[in-house]
Amino acid sequence: MLFVYTIMQFLGRFSIWQDLFPDAISEKQIPKELVHVFGERILNLYRFLYLNKTFDDIKFNFSDLDILLDNLFN
């Protein structure tokens, strides 16, 4: 469970960095090691989190998040 928390925290922070430094940071800078291990699934999770930044956003799309997490770790 700590692994899932760590991945989610990193992707959340990464999305903030992208907002703060849009000319320097994009999803293309997500570490290659994560993309190598998780493939497109990690990018899909990142895109979801980038577009759904608040709890209110996520609570209306919680089933989508659940599917993305299930796909990521199974």
mmCIF file of the N, C-alpha and C atoms, coordinates in Angstrom:
data_MODEL
# 
_entry.id   MODEL 
# 
loop_
_atom_site.group_PDB 
_atom_site.id 
_atom_site.type_symbol 
_atom_site.label_atom_id 
_atom_site.label_alt_id 
_atom_site.label_comp_id 
_atom_site.label_asym_id 
_atom_site.label_entity_id 
_atom_site.label_seq_id 
_atom_site.pdbx_PDB_ins_code 
_atom_site.Cartn_x 
_atom_site.Cartn_y 
_atom_site.Cartn_z 
_atom_site.occupancy 
_atom_site.B_iso_or_equiv 
_atom_site.pdbx_formal_charge 
_atom_site.auth_seq_id 
_atom_site.auth_comp_id 
_atom_site.auth_asym_id 
_atom_site.auth_atom_id 
_atom_site.pdbx_PDB_model_num 
ATOM 1   N N  . MET A 1 1  ? 0.807   -1.190 0.000   1.00 0.00 ? 1  MET A N  1 
ATOM 2   C CA . MET A 1 1  ? 0.000   0.000  0.000   1.00 0.00 ? 1  MET A CA 1 
ATOM 3   C C  . MET A 1 1  ? 0.860   1.267  0.000   1.00 0.00 ? 1  MET A C  1 
ATOM 4   N N  . LEU A 1 2  ? 1.987   1.231  0.673   1.00 0.00 ? 2  LEU A N  1 
ATOM 5   C CA . LEU A 1 2  ? 2.894   2.372  0.685   1.00 0.00 ? 2  LEU A CA 1 
ATOM 6   C C  . LEU A 1 2  ? 3.391   2.686  -0.724  1.00 0.00 ? 2  LEU A C  1 
ATOM 7   N N  . PHE A 1 3  ? 3.584   1.642  -1.531  1.00 0.00 ? 3  PHE A N  1 
ATOM 8   C CA . PHE A 1 3  ? 4.034   1.820  -2.910  1.00 0.00 ? 3  PHE A CA 1 
ATOM 9   C C  . PHE A 1 3  ? 2.999   2.618  -3.704  1.00 0.00 ? 3  PHE A C  1 
ATOM 10  N N  . VAL A 1 4  ? 1.729   2.278  -3.564  1.00 0.00 ? 4  VAL A N  1 
ATOM 11  C CA . VAL A 1 4  ? 0.659   2.988  -4.278  1.00 0.00 ? 4  VAL A CA 1 
ATOM 12  C C  . VAL A 1 4  ? 0.632   4.448  -3.828  1.00 0.00 ? 4  VAL A C  1 
ATOM 13  N N  . TYR A 1 5  ? 0.725   4.677  -2.526  1.00 0.00 ? 5  TYR A N  1 
ATOM 14  C CA . TYR A 1 5  ? 0.734   6.038  -1.993  1.00 0.00 ? 5  TYR A CA 1 
ATOM 15  C C  . TYR A 1 5  ? 1.908   6.835  -2.564  1.00 0.00 ? 5  TYR A C  1 
ATOM 16  N N  . THR A 1 6  ? 3.081   6.225  -2.600  1.00 0.00 ? 6  THR A N  1 
ATOM 17  C CA . THR A 1 6  ? 4.278   6.904  -3.095  1.00 0.00 ? 6  THR A CA 1 
ATOM 18  C C  . THR A 1 6  ? 4.127   7.275  -4.570  1.00 0.00 ? 6  THR A C  1 
ATOM 19  N N  . ILE A 1 7  ? 3.632   6.362  -5.369  1.00 0.00 ? 7  ILE A N  1 
ATOM 20  C CA . ILE A 1 7  ? 3.416   6.636  -6.809  1.00 0.00 ? 7  ILE A CA 1 
ATOM 21  C C  . ILE A 1 7  ? 2.413   7.777  -6.977  1.00 0.00 ? 7  ILE A C  1 
ATOM 22  N N  . MET A 1 8  ? 1.312   7.731  -6.232  1.00 0.00 ? 8  MET A N  1 
ATOM 23  C CA . MET A 1 8  ? 0.282   8.767  -6.354  1.00 0.00 ? 8  MET A CA 1 
ATOM 24  C C  . MET A 1 8  ? 0.832   10.131 -5.928  1.00 0.00 ? 8  MET A C  1 
ATOM 25  N N  . GLN A 1 9  ? 1.592   10.161 -4.846  1.00 0.00 ? 9  GLN A N  1 
ATOM 26  C CA . GLN A 1 9  ? 2.181   11.413 -4.385  1.00 0.00 ? 9  GLN A CA 1 
ATOM 27  C C  . GLN A 1 9  ? 3.143   11.987 -5.427  1.00 0.00 ? 9  GLN A C  1 
ATOM 28  N N  . PHE A 1 10 ? 3.975   11.119 -5.980  1.00 0.00 ? 10 PHE A N  1 
ATOM 29  C CA . PHE A 1 10 ? 4.928   11.587 -6.994  1.00 0.00 ? 10 PHE A CA 1 
ATOM 30  C C  . PHE A 1 10 ? 4.198   12.162 -8.202  1.00 0.00 ? 10 PHE A C  1 
ATOM 31  N N  . LEU A 1 11 ? 3.206   11.440 -8.706  1.00 0.00 ? 11 LEU A N  1 
ATOM 32  C CA . LEU A 1 11 ? 2.484   11.918 -9.887  1.00 0.00 ? 11 LEU A CA 1 
ATOM 33  C C  . LEU A 1 11 ? 1.747   13.222 -9.588  1.00 0.00 ? 11 LEU A C  1 
ATOM 34  N N  . GLY A 1 12 ? 1.207   13.352 -8.378  1.00 0.00 ? 12 GLY A N  1 
ATOM 35  C CA . GLY A 1 12 ? 0.557   14.605 -7.995  1.00 0.00 ? 12 GLY A CA 1 
ATOM 36  C C  . GLY A 1 12 ? 1.538   15.758 -7.960  1.00 0.00 ? 12 GLY A C  1 
ATOM 37  N N  . ARG A 1 13 ? 2.687   15.527 -7.359  1.00 0.00 ? 13 ARG A N  1 
ATOM 38  C CA . ARG A 1 13 ? 3.714   16.584 -7.315  1.00 0.00 ? 13 ARG A CA 1 
ATOM 39  C C  . ARG A 1 13 ? 4.204   16.926 -8.715  1.00 0.00 ? 13 ARG A C  1 
ATOM 40  N N  . PHE A 1 14 ? 4.367   15.914 -9.537  1.00 0.00 ? 14 PHE A N  1 
ATOM 41  C CA . PHE A 1 14 ? 4.825   16.123 -10.905 1.00 0.00 ? 14 PHE A CA 1 
ATOM 42  C C  . PHE A 1 14 ? 3.834   17.010 -11.654 1.00 0.00 ? 14 PHE A C  1 
ATOM 43  N N  . SER A 1 15 ? 2.541   16.785 -11.427 1.00 0.00 ? 15 SER A N  1 
ATOM 44  C CA . SER A 1 15 ? 1.539   17.609 -12.123 1.00 0.00 ? 15 SER A CA 1 
ATOM 45  C C  . SER A 1 15 ? 1.617   19.063 -11.677 1.00 0.00 ? 15 SER A C  1 
ATOM 46  N N  . ILE A 1 16 ? 1.930   19.291 -10.396 1.00 0.00 ? 16 ILE A N  1 
ATOM 47  C CA . ILE A 1 16 ? 2.104   20.664 -9.909  1.00 0.00 ? 16 ILE A CA 1 
ATOM 48  C C  . ILE A 1 16 ? 3.323   21.304 -10.567 1.00 0.00 ? 16 ILE A C  1 
ATOM 49  N N  . TRP A 1 17 ? 4.403   20.540 -10.655 1.00 0.00 ? 17 TRP A N  1 
ATOM 50  C CA . TRP A 1 17 ? 5.603   21.062 -11.332 1.00 0.00 ? 17 TRP A CA 1 
ATOM 51  C C  . TRP A 1 17 ? 5.282   21.434 -12.772 1.00 0.00 ? 17 TRP A C  1 
ATOM 52  N N  . GLN A 1 18 ? 4.462   20.616 -13.430 1.00 0.00 ? 18 GLN A N  1 
ATOM 53  C CA . GLN A 1 18 ? 4.092   20.921 -14.814 1.00 0.00 ? 18 GLN A CA 1 
ATOM 54  C C  . GLN A 1 18 ? 3.303   22.227 -14.879 1.00 0.00 ? 18 GLN A C  1 
ATOM 55  N N  . ASP A 1 19 ? 2.433   22.453 -13.904 1.00 0.00 ? 19 ASP A N  1 
ATOM 56  C CA . ASP A 1 19 ? 1.689   23.725 -13.863 1.00 0.00 ? 19 ASP A CA 1 
ATOM 57  C C  . ASP A 1 19 ? 2.613   24.909 -13.608 1.00 0.00 ? 19 ASP A C  1 
ATOM 58  N N  . LEU A 1 20 ? 3.579   24.729 -12.698 1.00 0.00 ? 20 LEU A N  1 
ATOM 59  C CA . LEU A 1 20 ? 4.482   25.816 -12.340 1.00 0.00 ? 20 LEU A CA 1 
ATOM 60  C C  . LEU A 1 20 ? 5.510   26.116 -13.423 1.00 0.00 ? 20 LEU A C  1 
ATOM 61  N N  . PHE A 1 21 ? 5.962   25.089 -14.119 1.00 0.00 ? 21 PHE A N  1 
ATOM 62  C CA . PHE A 1 21 ? 7.018   25.226 -15.129 1.00 0.00 ? 21 PHE A CA 1 
ATOM 63  C C  . PHE A 1 21 ? 6.596   24.571 -16.445 1.00 0.00 ? 21 PHE A C  1 
ATOM 64  N N  . PRO A 1 22 ? 5.543   25.089 -17.094 1.00 0.00 ? 22 PRO A N  1 
ATOM 65  C CA . PRO A 1 22 ? 5.002   24.418 -18.277 1.00 0.00 ? 22 PRO A CA 1 
ATOM 66  C C  . PRO A 1 22 ? 5.965   24.348 -19.463 1.00 0.00 ? 22 PRO A C  1 
ATOM 67  N N  . ASP A 1 23 ? 6.929   25.244 -19.516 1.00 0.00 ? 23 ASP A N  1 
ATOM 68  C CA . ASP A 1 23 ? 7.877   25.201 -20.623 1.00 0.00 ? 23 ASP A CA 1 
ATOM 69  C C  . ASP A 1 23 ? 8.985   24.177 -20.398 1.00 0.00 ? 23 ASP A C  1 
ATOM 70  N N  . ALA A 1 24 ? 9.145   23.745 -19.160 1.00 0.00 ? 24 ALA A N  1 
ATOM 71  C CA . ALA A 1 24 ? 10.247  22.839 -18.829 1.00 0.00 ? 24 ALA A CA 1 
ATOM 72  C C  . ALA A 1 24 ? 9.785   21.427 -18.481 1.00 0.00 ? 24 ALA A C  1 
ATOM 73  N N  . ILE A 1 25 ? 8.560   21.295 -18.012 1.00 0.00 ? 25 ILE A N  1 
ATOM 74  C CA . ILE A 1 25 ? 8.094   19.997 -17.519 1.00 0.00 ? 25 ILE A CA 1 
ATOM 75  C C  . ILE A 1 25 ? 6.828   19.588 -18.244 1.00 0.00 ? 25 ILE A C  1 
ATOM 76  N N  . SER A 1 26 ? 6.813   18.354 -18.685 1.00 0.00 ? 26 SER A N  1 
ATOM 77  C CA . SER A 1 26 ? 5.616   17.763 -19.282 1.00 0.00 ? 26 SER A CA 1 
ATOM 78  C C  . SER A 1 26 ? 5.619   16.279 -18.956 1.00 0.00 ? 26 SER A C  1 
ATOM 79  N N  . GLU A 1 27 ? 4.574   15.606 -19.351 1.00 0.00 ? 27 GLU A N  1 
ATOM 80  C CA . GLU A 1 27 ? 4.520   14.170 -19.051 1.00 0.00 ? 27 GLU A CA 1 
ATOM 81  C C  . GLU A 1 27 ? 5.658   13.406 -19.725 1.00 0.00 ? 27 GLU A C  1 
ATOM 82  N N  . LYS A 1 28 ? 6.290   14.006 -20.697 1.00 0.00 ? 28 LYS A N  1 
ATOM 83  C CA . LYS A 1 28 ? 7.443   13.354 -21.344 1.00 0.00 ? 28 LYS A CA 1 
ATOM 84  C C  . LYS A 1 28 ? 8.624   13.217 -20.394 1.00 0.00 ? 28 LYS A C  1 
ATOM 85  N N  . GLN A 1 29 ? 8.621   13.999 -19.312 1.00 0.00 ? 29 GLN A N  1 
ATOM 86  C CA . GLN A 1 29 ? 9.707   13.913 -18.342 1.00 0.00 ? 29 GLN A CA 1 
ATOM 87  C C  . GLN A 1 29 ? 9.428   12.929 -17.203 1.00 0.00 ? 29 GLN A C  1 
ATOM 88  N N  . ILE A 1 30 ? 8.297   12.250 -17.239 1.00 0.00 ? 30 ILE A N  1 
ATOM 89  C CA . ILE A 1 30 ? 8.060   11.208 -16.236 1.00 0.00 ? 30 ILE A CA 1 
ATOM 90  C C  . ILE A 1 30 ? 9.198   10.210 -16.369 1.00 0.00 ? 30 ILE A C  1 
ATOM 91  N N  . PRO A 1 31 ? 9.789   9.817  -15.246 1.00 0.00 ? 31 PRO A N  1 
ATOM 92  C CA . PRO A 1 31 ? 10.969  8.946  -15.328 1.00 0.00 ? 31 PRO A CA 1 
ATOM 93  C C  . PRO A 1 31 ? 10.768  7.721  -16.217 1.00 0.00 ? 31 PRO A C  1 
ATOM 94  N N  . LYS A 1 32 ? 11.743  7.514  -17.071 1.00 0.00 ? 32 LYS A N  1 
ATOM 95  C CA . LYS A 1 32 ? 11.680  6.399  -18.017 1.00 0.00 ? 32 LYS A CA 1 
ATOM 96  C C  . LYS A 1 32 ? 11.533  5.058  -17.309 1.00 0.00 ? 32 LYS A C  1 
ATOM 97  N N  . GLU A 1 33 ? 12.071  4.966  -16.090 1.00 0.00 ? 33 GLU A N  1 
ATOM 98  C CA . GLU A 1 33 ? 11.969  3.718  -15.335 1.00 0.00 ? 33 GLU A CA 1 
ATOM 99  C C  . GLU A 1 33 ? 10.509  3.382  -15.020 1.00 0.00 ? 33 GLU A C  1 
ATOM 100 N N  . LEU A 1 34 ? 9.723   4.404  -14.672 1.00 0.00 ? 34 LEU A N  1 
ATOM 101 C CA . LEU A 1 34 ? 8.301   4.166  -14.410 1.00 0.00 ? 34 LEU A CA 1 
ATOM 102 C C  . LEU A 1 34 ? 7.573   3.762  -15.680 1.00 0.00 ? 34 LEU A C  1 
ATOM 103 N N  . VAL A 1 35 ? 7.879   4.447  -16.761 1.00 0.00 ? 35 VAL A N  1 
ATOM 104 C CA . VAL A 1 35 ? 7.235   4.125  -18.034 1.00 0.00 ? 35 VAL A CA 1 
ATOM 105 C C  . VAL A 1 35 ? 7.654   2.733  -18.496 1.00 0.00 ? 35 VAL A C  1 
ATOM 106 N N  . HIS A 1 36 ? 8.903   2.381  -18.272 1.00 0.00 ? 36 HIS A N  1 
ATOM 107 C CA . HIS A 1 36 ? 9.388   1.049  -18.662 1.00 0.00 ? 36 HIS A CA 1 
ATOM 108 C C  . HIS A 1 36 ? 8.639   -0.042 -17.889 1.00 0.00 ? 36 HIS A C  1 
ATOM 109 N N  . VAL A 1 37 ? 8.460   0.164  -16.602 1.00 0.00 ? 37 VAL A N  1 
ATOM 110 C CA . VAL A 1 37 ? 7.805   -0.854 -15.774 1.00 0.00 ? 37 VAL A CA 1 
ATOM 111 C C  . VAL A 1 37 ? 6.297   -0.890 -16.006 1.00 0.00 ? 37 VAL A C  1 
ATOM 112 N N  . PHE A 1 38 ? 5.661   0.290  -16.072 1.00 0.00 ? 38 PHE A N  1 
ATOM 113 C CA . PHE A 1 38 ? 4.201   0.348  -16.122 1.00 0.00 ? 38 PHE A CA 1 
ATOM 114 C C  . PHE A 1 38 ? 3.630   0.671  -17.495 1.00 0.00 ? 38 PHE A C  1 
ATOM 115 N N  . GLY A 1 39 ? 4.468   1.110  -18.412 1.00 0.00 ? 39 GLY A N  1 
ATOM 116 C CA . GLY A 1 39 ? 4.005   1.411  -19.762 1.00 0.00 ? 39 GLY A CA 1 
ATOM 117 C C  . GLY A 1 39 ? 2.994   2.542  -19.800 1.00 0.00 ? 39 GLY A C  1 
ATOM 118 N N  . GLU A 1 40 ? 2.103   2.458  -20.732 1.00 0.00 ? 40 GLU A N  1 
ATOM 119 C CA . GLU A 1 40 ? 1.084   3.488  -20.953 1.00 0.00 ? 40 GLU A CA 1 
ATOM 120 C C  . GLU A 1 40 ? 0.169   3.643  -19.736 1.00 0.00 ? 40 GLU A C  1 
ATOM 121 N N  . ARG A 1 41 ? 0.089   2.622  -18.900 1.00 0.00 ? 41 ARG A N  1 
ATOM 122 C CA . ARG A 1 41 ? -0.792  2.667  -17.727 1.00 0.00 ? 41 ARG A CA 1 
ATOM 123 C C  . ARG A 1 41 ? -0.405  3.791  -16.769 1.00 0.00 ? 41 ARG A C  1 
ATOM 124 N N  . ILE A 1 42 ? 0.889   4.036  -16.594 1.00 0.00 ? 42 ILE A N  1 
ATOM 125 C CA . ILE A 1 42 ? 1.326   5.108  -15.692 1.00 0.00 ? 42 ILE A CA 1 
ATOM 126 C C  . ILE A 1 42 ? 0.998   6.474  -16.292 1.00 0.00 ? 42 ILE A C  1 
ATOM 127 N N  . LEU A 1 43 ? 1.100   6.571  -17.604 1.00 0.00 ? 43 LEU A N  1 
ATOM 128 C CA . LEU A 1 43 ? 0.758   7.833  -18.274 1.00 0.00 ? 43 LEU A CA 1 
ATOM 129 C C  . LEU A 1 43 ? -0.739  8.099  -18.199 1.00 0.00 ? 43 LEU A C  1 
ATOM 130 N N  . ASN A 1 44 ? -1.539  7.050  -18.324 1.00 0.00 ? 44 ASN A N  1 
ATOM 131 C CA . ASN A 1 44 ? -2.992  7.217  -18.191 1.00 0.00 ? 44 ASN A CA 1 
ATOM 132 C C  . ASN A 1 44 ? -3.365  7.687  -16.789 1.00 0.00 ? 44 ASN A C  1 
ATOM 133 N N  . LEU A 1 45 ? -2.721  7.133  -15.778 1.00 0.00 ? 45 LEU A N  1 
ATOM 134 C CA . LEU A 1 45 ? -2.972  7.560  -14.406 1.00 0.00 ? 45 LEU A CA 1 
ATOM 135 C C  . LEU A 1 45 ? -2.534  9.008  -14.219 1.00 0.00 ? 45 LEU A C  1 
ATOM 136 N N  . TYR A 1 46 ? -1.376  9.347  -14.750 1.00 0.00 ? 46 TYR A N  1 
ATOM 137 C CA . TYR A 1 46 ? -0.905  10.728 -14.640 1.00 0.00 ? 46 TYR A CA 1 
ATOM 138 C C  . TYR A 1 46 ? -1.880  11.692 -15.304 1.00 0.00 ? 46 TYR A C  1 
ATOM 139 N N  . ARG A 1 47 ? -2.342  11.371 -16.483 1.00 0.00 ? 47 ARG A N  1 
ATOM 140 C CA . ARG A 1 47 ? -3.284  12.254 -17.196 1.00 0.00 ? 47 ARG A CA 1 
ATOM 141 C C  . ARG A 1 47 ? -4.565  12.439 -16.390 1.00 0.00 ? 47 ARG A C  1 
ATOM 142 N N  . PHE A 1 48 ? -5.054  11.350 -15.811 1.00 0.00 ? 48 PHE A N  1 
ATOM 143 C CA . PHE A 1 48 ? -6.252  11.439 -14.982 1.00 0.00 ? 48 PHE A CA 1 
ATOM 144 C C  . PHE A 1 48 ? -6.015  12.376 -13.801 1.00 0.00 ? 48 PHE A C  1 
ATOM 145 N N  . LEU A 1 49 ? -4.903  12.180 -13.100 1.00 0.00 ? 49 LEU A N  1 
ATOM 146 C CA . LEU A 1 49 ? -4.609  13.004 -11.931 1.00 0.00 ? 49 LEU A CA 1 
ATOM 147 C C  . LEU A 1 49 ? -4.366  14.460 -12.320 1.00 0.00 ? 49 LEU A C  1 
ATOM 148 N N  . TYR A 1 50 ? -3.762  14.678 -13.479 1.00 0.00 ? 50 TYR A N  1 
ATOM 149 C CA . TYR A 1 50 ? -3.504  16.047 -13.932 1.00 0.00 ? 50 TYR A CA 1 
ATOM 150 C C  . TYR A 1 50 ? -4.819  16.783 -14.209 1.00 0.00 ? 50 TYR A C  1 
ATOM 151 N N  . LEU A 1 51 ? -5.786  16.068 -14.744 1.00 0.00 ? 51 LEU A N  1 
ATOM 152 C CA . LEU A 1 51 ? -7.065  16.691 -15.078 1.00 0.00 ? 51 LEU A CA 1 
ATOM 153 C C  . LEU A 1 51 ? -8.021  16.751 -13.893 1.00 0.00 ? 51 LEU A C  1 
ATOM 154 N N  . ASN A 1 52 ? -7.800  15.925 -12.900 1.00 0.00 ? 52 ASN A N  1 
ATOM 155 C CA . ASN A 1 52 ? -8.682  15.846 -11.728 1.00 0.00 ? 52 ASN A CA 1 
ATOM 156 C C  . ASN A 1 52 ? -7.877  16.183 -10.487 1.00 0.00 ? 52 ASN A C  1 
ATOM 157 N N  . LYS A 1 53 ? -7.683  17.449 -10.235 1.00 0.00 ? 53 LYS A N  1 
ATOM 158 C CA . LYS A 1 53 ? -6.765  17.884 -9.180  1.00 0.00 ? 53 LYS A CA 1 
ATOM 159 C C  . LYS A 1 53 ? -7.397  17.993 -7.803  1.00 0.00 ? 53 LYS A C  1 
ATOM 160 N N  . THR A 1 54 ? -8.688  18.166 -7.736  1.00 0.00 ? 54 THR A N  1 
ATOM 161 C CA . THR A 1 54 ? -9.325  18.343 -6.435  1.00 0.00 ? 54 THR A CA 1 
ATOM 162 C C  . THR A 1 54 ? -10.089 17.082 -6.041  1.00 0.00 ? 54 THR A C  1 
ATOM 163 N N  . PHE A 1 55 ? -10.387 16.993 -4.751  1.00 0.00 ? 55 PHE A N  1 
ATOM 164 C CA . PHE A 1 55 ? -11.172 15.862 -4.279  1.00 0.00 ? 55 PHE A CA 1 
ATOM 165 C C  . PHE A 1 55 ? -12.542 15.848 -4.945  1.00 0.00 ? 55 PHE A C  1 
ATOM 166 N N  . ASP A 1 56 ? -13.131 17.023 -5.137  1.00 0.00 ? 56 ASP A N  1 
ATOM 167 C CA . ASP A 1 56 ? -14.437 17.081 -5.803  1.00 0.00 ? 56 ASP A CA 1 
ATOM 168 C C  . ASP A 1 56 ? -14.376 16.515 -7.215  1.00 0.00 ? 56 ASP A C  1 
ATOM 169 N N  . ASP A 1 57 ? -13.297 16.806 -7.936  1.00 0.00 ? 57 ASP A N  1 
ATOM 170 C CA . ASP A 1 57 ? -13.131 16.229 -9.280  1.00 0.00 ? 57 ASP A CA 1 
ATOM 171 C C  . ASP A 1 57 ? -13.058 14.709 -9.204  1.00 0.00 ? 57 ASP A C  1 
ATOM 172 N N  . ILE A 1 58 ? -12.252 14.230 -8.281  1.00 0.00 ? 58 ILE A N  1 
ATOM 173 C CA . ILE A 1 58 ? -12.014 12.787 -8.198  1.00 0.00 ? 58 ILE A CA 1 
ATOM 174 C C  . ILE A 1 58 ? -13.238 12.041 -7.692  1.00 0.00 ? 58 ILE A C  1 
ATOM 175 N N  . LYS A 1 59 ? -13.965 12.621 -6.744  1.00 0.00 ? 59 LYS A N  1 
ATOM 176 C CA . LYS A 1 59 ? -15.103 11.878 -6.199  1.00 0.00 ? 59 LYS A CA 1 
ATOM 177 C C  . LYS A 1 59 ? -16.170 11.607 -7.258  1.00 0.00 ? 59 LYS A C  1 
ATOM 178 N N  . PHE A 1 60 ? -16.274 12.474 -8.254  1.00 0.00 ? 60 PHE A N  1 
ATOM 179 C CA . PHE A 1 60 ? -17.228 12.240 -9.330  1.00 0.00 ? 60 PHE A CA 1 
ATOM 180 C C  . PHE A 1 60 ? -16.680 11.271 -10.381 1.00 0.00 ? 60 PHE A C  1 
ATOM 181 N N  . ASN A 1 61 ? -15.386 11.007 -10.322 1.00 0.00 ? 61 ASN A N  1 
ATOM 182 C CA . ASN A 1 61 ? -14.747 10.103 -11.274 1.00 0.00 ? 61 ASN A CA 1 
ATOM 183 C C  . ASN A 1 61 ? -14.011 8.965  -10.566 1.00 0.00 ? 61 ASN A C  1 
ATOM 184 N N  . PHE A 1 62 ? -14.468 8.655  -9.354  1.00 0.00 ? 62 PHE A N  1 
ATOM 185 C CA . PHE A 1 62 ? -13.751 7.672  -8.544  1.00 0.00 ? 62 PHE A CA 1 
ATOM 186 C C  . PHE A 1 62 ? -13.693 6.310  -9.219  1.00 0.00 ? 62 PHE A C  1 
ATOM 187 N N  . SER A 1 63 ? -14.735 5.915  -9.916  1.00 0.00 ? 63 SER A N  1 
ATOM 188 C CA . SER A 1 63 ? -14.719 4.605  -10.590 1.00 0.00 ? 63 SER A CA 1 
ATOM 189 C C  . SER A 1 63 ? -13.637 4.577  -11.672 1.00 0.00 ? 63 SER A C  1 
ATOM 190 N N  . ASP A 1 64 ? -13.408 5.700  -12.338 1.00 0.00 ? 64 ASP A N  1 
ATOM 191 C CA . ASP A 1 64 ? -12.333 5.761  -13.335 1.00 0.00 ? 64 ASP A CA 1 
ATOM 192 C C  . ASP A 1 64 ? -10.969 5.604  -12.672 1.00 0.00 ? 64 ASP A C  1 
ATOM 193 N N  . LEU A 1 65 ? -10.785 6.266  -11.530 1.00 0.00 ? 65 LEU A N  1 
ATOM 194 C CA . LEU A 1 65 ? -9.527  6.137  -10.793 1.00 0.00 ? 65 LEU A CA 1 
ATOM 195 C C  . LEU A 1 65 ? -9.324  4.698  -10.332 1.00 0.00 ? 65 LEU A C  1 
ATOM 196 N N  . ASP A 1 66 ? -10.372 4.079  -9.847  1.00 0.00 ? 66 ASP A N  1 
ATOM 197 C CA . ASP A 1 66 ? -10.292 2.690  -9.397  1.00 0.00 ? 66 ASP A CA 1 
ATOM 198 C C  . ASP A 1 66 ? -9.862  1.766  -10.534 1.00 0.00 ? 66 ASP A C  1 
ATOM 199 N N  . ILE A 1 67 ? -10.399 1.974  -11.696 1.00 0.00 ? 67 ILE A N  1 
ATOM 200 C CA . ILE A 1 67 ? -10.032 1.160  -12.869 1.00 0.00 ? 67 ILE A CA 1 
ATOM 201 C C  . ILE A 1 67 ? -8.572  1.402  -13.239 1.00 0.00 ? 67 ILE A C  1 
ATOM 202 N N  . LEU A 1 68 ? -8.151  2.658  -13.252 1.00 0.00 ? 68 LEU A N  1 
ATOM 203 C CA . LEU A 1 68 ? -6.757  2.970  -13.599 1.00 0.00 ? 68 LEU A CA 1 
ATOM 204 C C  . LEU A 1 68 ? -5.778  2.329  -12.611 1.00 0.00 ? 68 LEU A C  1 
ATOM 205 N N  . LEU A 1 69 ? -6.101  2.391  -11.318 1.00 0.00 ? 69 LEU A N  1 
ATOM 206 C CA . LEU A 1 69 ? -5.230  1.778  -10.315 1.00 0.00 ? 69 LEU A CA 1 
ATOM 207 C C  . LEU A 1 69 ? -5.225  0.262  -10.428 1.00 0.00 ? 69 LEU A C  1 
ATOM 208 N N  . ASP A 1 70 ? -6.395  -0.297 -10.679 1.00 0.00 ? 70 ASP A N  1 
ATOM 209 C CA . ASP A 1 70 ? -6.477  -1.749 -10.856 1.00 0.00 ? 70 ASP A CA 1 
ATOM 210 C C  . ASP A 1 70 ? -5.642  -2.192 -12.049 1.00 0.00 ? 70 ASP A C  1 
ATOM 211 N N  . ASN A 1 71 ? -5.736  -1.466 -13.149 1.00 0.00 ? 71 ASN A N  1 
ATOM 212 C CA . ASN A 1 71 ? -4.950  -1.789 -14.339 1.00 0.00 ? 71 ASN A CA 1 
ATOM 213 C C  . ASN A 1 71 ? -3.460  -1.597 -14.109 1.00 0.00 ? 71 ASN A C  1 
ATOM 214 N N  . LEU A 1 72 ? -3.099  -0.612 -13.313 1.00 0.00 ? 72 LEU A N  1 
ATOM 215 C CA . LEU A 1 72 ? -1.703  -0.312 -13.068 1.00 0.00 ? 72 LEU A CA 1 
ATOM 216 C C  . LEU A 1 72 ? -0.997  -1.430 -12.304 1.00 0.00 ? 72 LEU A C  1 
ATOM 217 N N  . PHE A 1 73 ? -1.674  -1.986 -11.326 1.00 0.00 ? 73 PHE A N  1 
ATOM 218 C CA . PHE A 1 73 ? -1.028  -2.937 -10.436 1.00 0.00 ? 73 PHE A CA 1 
ATOM 219 C C  . PHE A 1 73 ? -1.441  -4.383 -10.667 1.00 0.00 ? 73 PHE A C  1 
ATOM 220 N N  . ASN A 1 74 ? -2.202  -4.660 -11.684 1.00 0.00 ? 74 ASN A N  1 
ATOM 221 C CA . ASN A 1 74 ? -2.580  -6.047 -12.001 1.00 0.00 ? 74 ASN A CA 1 
ATOM 222 C C  . ASN A 1 74 ? -2.169  -6.429 -13.394 1.00 0.00 ? 74 ASN A C  1 
# 
